[in-house]
Amino acid sequence: MGEIPVMNDLEFQTQADAFMSQLLDAMESLDPDEVDADLQMGVLSMEFADGSKCIMNRQTAAHQIWLAHGASAWHFAMDDTNARWMDTKNRGAVEDVLSGILSQKLGREIVLGSSA
C-alpha cells in the first residue's frame, strides 16, 4: 500500500503564511480607511470602518486556515487536486469567501483573485 504524502507542521505554516501574505498584498489597493489589514504571527486581521473585524488564522494542529466574520466561521483545508484552500463544508475557496465579505462590507465588488 502506498502512503499519501502528508504535509508536516513546518510545511503547513510556510504554505499558510505565504498564502495569507499574498492576500494581504492583494488588499494593499484598498483604502485603509475602509479596511485596515495586518498580518502577524499567522493571523491576518482586518478591521472595517464600522469597527467590525474579520480574522483569518492558521490552525497548525488541524492544518487548516480558519476565517471568522461576525457570527460566521469557515475552515479551509488544502485541496491537493486543485491546489487551493477550500472550505471543509464545500462553501468555496478562501479567496472567494473573503472577496464576498469584503464586497459586502465595502459596498462594491472586490475580487482578490484565485489560484485556480
C-alpha positions in Angstrom: 0.0 0.0 0.0 1.4 3.4 -1.0 1.0 6.1 1.5 -0.3 9.6 0.7 2.4 12.2 1.5 1.3 14.3 4.4 2.4 17.9 4.9 4.4 18.4 8.2 3.7 21.3 10.5 6.5 23.5 9.2 5.5 22.9 5.6 1.9 23.9 6.5 3.0 27.0 8.4 5.2 28.1 5.5 2.5 27.5 2.9 -0.3 29.1 5.0 1.8 32.2 5.9 2.8 32.7 2.2 -0.9 32.4 1.2 -2.0 34.9 3.8 0.8 37.3 2.8 -0.5 37.1 -0.8 -4.0 38.0 0.4 -2.6 41.0 2.4 -0.7 42.1 -0.7 -3.9 41.9 -2.8 -5.7 44.1 -0.2 -3.0 46.8 -0.4 -5.0 48.6 -3.1 -8.0 49.0 -0.7 -8.4 52.3 1.2 -7.1 51.8 4.7 -9.9 54.0 6.0 -12.3 51.3 4.7 -10.4 48.2 5.8 -7.2 48.1 7.8 -5.4 44.8 7.3 -2.4 43.4 9.2 -0.6 40.1 9.2 1.4 39.0 12.2 2.4 35.5 13.5 -0.1 33.6 11.4 -3.0 35.9 12.0 -4.5 38.2 9.3 -6.6 40.8 11.0 -9.0 43.1 9.1 -10.8 45.9 10.7 -13.5 47.8 8.9 -14.6 51.4 9.1 -17.6 50.4 11.2 -15.3 48.8 13.8 -16.2 45.2 12.9 -13.5 42.7 12.3 -12.7 39.7 10.1 -9.9 37.4 11.4 -8.1 34.7 9.4 -5.5 32.5 11.1 -3.7 29.3 10.6 -4.5 26.3 12.7 -1.4 24.2 12.7 -2.7 21.2 14.5 -5.6 20.8 12.0 -3.5 22.0 9.0 -6.3 24.4 8.2 -6.8 28.1 7.7 -9.8 29.4 9.7 -11.8 32.6 8.9 -14.3 34.3 11.2 -16.5 37.3 10.5 -19.5 38.2 12.6 -21.3 35.0 13.6 -19.9 33.0 10.6 -16.8 30.8 10.5 -15.1 28.8 7.9 -12.4 26.2 8.0 -10.3 25.8 4.8 -8.1 22.8 4.0 -5.7 22.5 1.1 -7.3 20.6 -1.7 -4.3 19.0 -3.5 -6.4 18.3 -6.6 -6.6 22.0 -7.5 -4.0 23.4 -5.1 -6.5 25.8 -3.4 -7.6 26.3 0.2 -11.2 25.0 0.1 -13.9 25.2 2.8 -14.4 21.9 4.5 -18.2 22.3 4.2 -18.0 22.9 0.4 -18.7 26.7 0.7 -15.9 27.6 -1.7 -12.3 28.7 -1.9 -10.9 31.1 0.8 -10.2 33.8 -1.8 -13.9 33.8 -3.0 -15.3 33.8 0.6 -13.1 36.6 1.7 -13.8 38.6 -1.5 -17.5 38.2 -0.7 -17.1 39.5 2.8 -15.0 42.5 1.6 -17.6 43.2 -1.2 -20.4 43.2 1.3 -18.6 45.4 3.8 -17.2 47.9 1.3 -20.4 48.1 -0.9 -18.6 47.2 -4.2 -17.2 44.2 -5.9 -13.9 43.1 -4.5 -12.0 40.3 -6.2 -8.9 39.1 -4.5 -8.1 36.6 -7.3 -7.7 32.9 -7.1 -5.1 30.3 -7.5 -7.1 28.2 -10.0 
